[in-house]
Amino acid sequence: MPSKMPAPNTDSLVAELLVITDLIDRQRDRVASLAEPYLGTNRDDVVTALHEAERQILMSSRALKRTLKTLGS
């Protein structure tokens, strides 16, 4: 049975994931702010779509943060 190769150093991966996670969090905030002018108007469709997009971005951020937590273990 062949032996497994050692895993590469994760320092650069962690650094890149931190940058990406920060960018994603900032973009989530931007998407959320785009819905604000439409709140209370007859464009609930726009608000709903933007809130769904914000939720999906949040889920991506959480997945990356779980990956970072795993790498820290």
TIPA-876954 format. One record per residue: z negated, y negated, x of N, C-alpha, C in turn; residue number from 1; residue in three letters. Coordinates in pm, 1 decimal, decimal comma. Example, Ala and Ser with C-alpha at 12.3 -4.5 7.8 and 13.67 -1.06 7.14 Angstrom:
<nodes>
{node {-780,0; 569,0; 1319,0}; {-780,0; 450,0; 1230,0}; {-780,0; 330,0; 1320,0}; 1; ALA}
{node {-708,0; 225,0; 1285,0}; {-714,0; 106,0; 1367,0}; {-787,0; -3,0; 1290,0}; 2; SER}
</nodes>
This chain:
<nodes>
{node {0,0; 117,4; 85,0}; {0,0; 0,0; 0,0}; {0,0; -123,6; 89,5}; 1; MET}
{node {97,9; -214,7; 70,6}; {103,9; -333,1; 156,2}; {-12,2; -427,3; 126,7}; 2; PRO}
{node {-59,1; -493,5; 231,8}; {-169,4; -587,8; 212,8}; {-115,1; -720,2; 160,5}; 3; SER}
{node {-200,9; -790,6; 89,3}; {-161,5; -920,4; 35,2}; {-165,5; -1025,2; 144,3}; 4; LYS}
{node {-73,5; -1117,7; 133,8}; {-72,1; -1229,2; 227,6}; {-182,8; -1325,9; 189,0}; 5; MET}
{node {-241,7; -1394,5; 284,3}; {-345,9; -1492,5; 249,5}; {-283,6; -1608,3; 170,9}; 6; PRO}
{node {-362,1; -1663,3; 82,6}; {-316,1; -1777,0; 2,7}; {-301,7; -1899,2; 92,5}; 7; ALA}
{node {-204,6; -1983,8; 63,9}; {-189,7; -2105,3; 144,4}; {-306,7; -2199,9; 119,8}; 8; PRO}
{node {-325,3; -2291,0; 211,8}; {-428,5; -2393,0; 196,4}; {-397,6; -2474,0; 70,5}; 9; ASN}
{node {-498,3; -2498,5; -9,8}; {-476,1; -2565,6; -138,5}; {-500,6; -2716,1; -134,0}; 10; THR}
{node {-534,5; -2770,7; -18,6}; {-565,8; -2914,2; -11,7}; {-452,1; -3002,7; -63,0}; 11; ASP}
{node {-329,0; -2974,8; -20,7}; {-217,4; -3058,8; -65,3}; {-187,5; -3036,5; -213,4}; 12; SER}
{node {-205,7; -2914,7; -261,1}; {-186,0; -2886,2; -403,2}; {-287,4; -2963,0; -486,7}; 13; LEU}
{node {-413,3; -2959,9; -445,2}; {-518,3; -3032,3; -517,2}; {-487,6; -3181,3; -518,2}; 14; VAL}
{node {-448,2; -3236,3; -405,3}; {-417,4; -3379,3; -396,9}; {-303,2; -3415,2; -491,6}; 15; ALA}
{node {-199,4; -3334,4; -492,5}; {-86,0; -3364,1; -580,2}; {-123,6; -3349,7; -726,7}; 16; GLU}
{node {-201,2; -3248,6; -759,7}; {-244,4; -3231,0; -898,3}; {-333,4; -3345,6; -944,7}; 17; LEU}
{node {-417,0; -3397,9; -857,1}; {-500,1; -3513,3; -892,4}; {-414,2; -3634,5; -925,8}; 18; LEU}
{node {-310,6; -3658,0; -846,9}; {-220,9; -3770,9; -872,3}; {-147,9; -3750,7; -1005,2}; 19; VAL}
{node {-95,2; -3630,8; -1026,5}; {-21,2; -3602,7; -1149,8}; {-112,9; -3615,3; -1271,0}; 20; ILE}
{node {-234,2; -3563,6; -1261,2}; {-328,4; -3571,2; -1372,2}; {-360,9; -3716,5; -1405,8}; 21; THR}
{node {-380,7; -3797,0; -1303,9}; {-407,0; -3939,6; -1326,6}; {-288,6; -4006,1; -1397,4}; 22; ASP}
{node {-168,1; -3976,7; -1350,9}; {-49,1; -4034,2; -1414,1}; {-36,8; -3989,5; -1559,7}; 23; LEU}
{node {-61,2; -3863,9; -1584,6}; {-52,2; -3811,7; -1721,3}; {-155,4; -3879,7; -1810,3}; 24; ILE}
{node {-276,5; -3896,8; -1760,5}; {-379,8; -3963,6; -1840,2}; {-340,2; -4107,4; -1872,8}; 25; ASP}
{node {-281,3; -4176,0; -1777,1}; {-237,5; -4313,9; -1802,5}; {-122,5; -4318,1; -1902,7}; 26; ARG}
{node {-32,5; -4222,2; -1894,0}; {78,6; -4217,0; -1989,6}; {28,2; -4183,7; -2129,7}; 27; GLN}
{node {-73,2; -4100,7; -2138,5}; {-132,9; -4068,8; -2269,2}; {-187,5; -4195,7; -2332,5}; 28; ARG}
{node {-255,8; -4276,8; -2253,8}; {-307,6; -4404,4; -2304,2}; {-193,8; -4495,0; -2352,7}; 29; ASP}
{node {-84,0; -4496,1; -2278,6}; {30,7; -4578,7; -2317,8}; {89,4; -4530,8; -2450,2}; 30; ARG}
{node {103,7; -4400,7; -2464,3}; {158,7; -4345,1; -2588,6}; {66,6; -4379,2; -2705,7}; 31; VAL}
{node {-63,4; -4364,8; -2685,4}; {-158,8; -4396,3; -2792,0}; {-146,9; -4542,6; -2833,4}; 32; ALA}
{node {-131,0; -4631,0; -2737,1}; {-122,1; -4774,0; -2769,8}; {5,8; -4807,9; -2845,6}; 33; SER}
{node {108,9; -4726,9; -2829,8}; {233,4; -4752,2; -2902,2}; {217,0; -4732,4; -3052,8}; 34; LEU}
{node {120,5; -4651,9; -3093,3}; {98,1; -4626,2; -3236,2}; {24,5; -4741,0; -3303,9}; 35; ALA}
{node {-51,6; -4817,0; -3227,7}; {-138,7; -4920,6; -3286,5}; {-67,4; -5019,8; -3378,3}; 36; GLU}
{node {48,7; -5073,7; -3341,1}; {112,7; -5170,7; -3430,7}; {155,5; -5110,4; -3565,9}; 37; PRO}
{node {167,1; -4979,4; -3570,5}; {213,5; -4913,1; -3692,2}; {100,0; -4865,5; -3782,3}; 38; TYR}
{node {-23,1; -4872,5; -3732,9}; {-136,8; -4831,5; -3815,2}; {-147,0; -4921,6; -3937,7}; 39; LEU}
{node {-167,2; -4862,7; -4053,4}; {-181,5; -4939,7; -4176,0}; {-50,1; -4989,7; -4234,0}; 40; GLY}
{node {62,0; -4945,4; -4177,1}; {192,0; -4984,0; -4231,2}; {251,1; -4866,4; -4308,3}; 41; THR}
{node {370,9; -4883,9; -4356,4}; {437,4; -4774,2; -4426,3}; {507,8; -4678,3; -4330,2}; 42; ASN}
{node {478,8; -4688,5; -4201,3}; {540,4; -4601,0; -4100,7}; {440,9; -4497,1; -4048,7}; 43; ARG}
{node {379,5; -4426,9; -4142,9}; {289,8; -4317,2; -4105,4}; {362,1; -4210,8; -4024,5}; 44; ASP}
{node {493,0; -4198,5; -4046,8}; {570,9; -4100,5; -3972,1}; {569,3; -4130,3; -3822,5}; 45; ASP}
{node {578,2; -4258,1; -3788,2}; {575,1; -4298,4; -3647,3}; {436,3; -4273,8; -3589,4}; 46; VAL}
{node {334,3; -4311,4; -3662,1}; {196,3; -4291,4; -3616,5}; {169,1; -4142,7; -3595,4}; 47; VAL}
{node {209,0; -4061,2; -3690,8}; {187,0; -3916,7; -3680,5}; {259,3; -3858,6; -3559,5}; 48; THR}
{node {383,7; -3897,6; -3539,9}; {461,6; -3845,9; -3426,7}; {400,4; -3887,3; -3293,1}; 49; ALA}
{node {357,7; -4012,9; -3284,2}; {298,0; -4059,4; -3159,0}; {162,7; -3993,8; -3133,2}; 50; LEU}
{node {83,7; -3974,8; -3238,2}; {-44,3; -3906,6; -3220,3}; {-23,8; -3761,7; -3178,8}; 51; HIS}
{node {78,4; -3698,1; -3230,3}; {109,5; -3560,6; -3189,0}; {152,6; -3558,0; -3042,7}; 52; GLU}
{node {233,8; -3653,7; -3003,1}; {275,1; -3661,1; -2862,5}; {153,6; -3685,0; -2772,7}; 53; ALA}
{node {65,4; -3773,4; -2815,6}; {-56,9; -3800,7; -2739,0}; {-140,8; -3673,4; -2725,2}; 54; GLU}
{node {-151,3; -3597,9; -2834,0}; {-228,9; -3473,3; -2831,8}; {-168,1; -3372,6; -2734,1}; 55; ARG}
{node {-37,4; -3362,8; -2732,9}; {29,9; -3270,4; -2641,3}; {9,3; -3312,6; -2495,2}; 56; GLN}
{node {14,6; -3441,8; -2469,9}; {-9,2; -3491,5; -2334,3}; {-153,5; -3461,6; -2293,0}; 57; ILE}
{node {-247,1; -3479,5; -2385,6}; {-387,4; -3448,5; -2357,7}; {-404,1; -3300,8; -2322,9}; 58; LEU}
{node {-335,7; -3214,2; -2395,2}; {-343,6; -3070,7; -2366,4}; {-290,1; -3040,5; -2226,1}; 59; MET}
{node {-184,5; -3109,5; -2185,4}; {-130,8; -3092,2; -2049,9}; {-231,5; -3136,0; -1945,0}; 60; SER}
{node {-294,6; -3248,6; -1970,6}; {-395,7; -3298,6; -1878,4}; {-510,9; -3199,7; -1864,2}; 61; SER}
{node {-555,5; -3146,9; -1975,2}; {-665,1; -3049,4; -1971,3}; {-625,9; -2923,3; -1895,3}; 62; ARG}
{node {-502,6; -2879,0; -1912,3}; {-455,5; -2760,4; -1840,1}; {-455,8; -2786,0; -1689,2}; 63; ALA}
{node {-411,7; -2904,5; -1648,7}; {-412,8; -2937,6; -1506,2}; {-555,3; -2948,1; -1453,7}; 64; LEU}
{node {-645,5; -3003,3; -1532,8}; {-785,2; -3013,4; -1490,4}; {-849,4; -2875,3; -1478,0}; 65; LYS}
{node {-810,5; -2783,0; -1565,7}; {-859,6; -2644,1; -1552,0}; {-807,7; -2582,0; -1423,2}; 66; ARG}
{node {-682,4; -2611,4; -1390,4}; {-625,8; -2560,4; -1265,7}; {-702,2; -2615,8; -1146,0}; 67; THR}
{node {-731,8; -2744,9; -1150,3}; {-810,0; -2805,5; -1041,2}; {-946,7; -2741,2; -1030,1}; 68; LEU}
{node {-1008,9; -2714,8; -1143,2}; {-1140,2; -2650,2; -1141,9}; {-1130,2; -2510,4; -1081,5}; 69; LYS}
{node {-1024,4; -2437,8; -1115,4}; {-1002,6; -2304,5; -1060,4}; {-982,9; -2310,4; -909,4}; 70; THR}
{node {-908,0; -2407,5; -864,2}; {-884,1; -2422,5; -720,5}; {-1011,0; -2458,3; -645,4}; 71; LEU}
{node {-1103,5; -2525,6; -713,7}; {-1228,9; -2564,7; -649,9}; {-1327,0; -2450,1; -637,5}; 72; GLY}
{node {-1299,6; -2341,7; -706,2}; {-1393,6; -2227,7; -704,8}; {-1383,3; -2148,9; -576,8}; 73; SER}
</nodes>
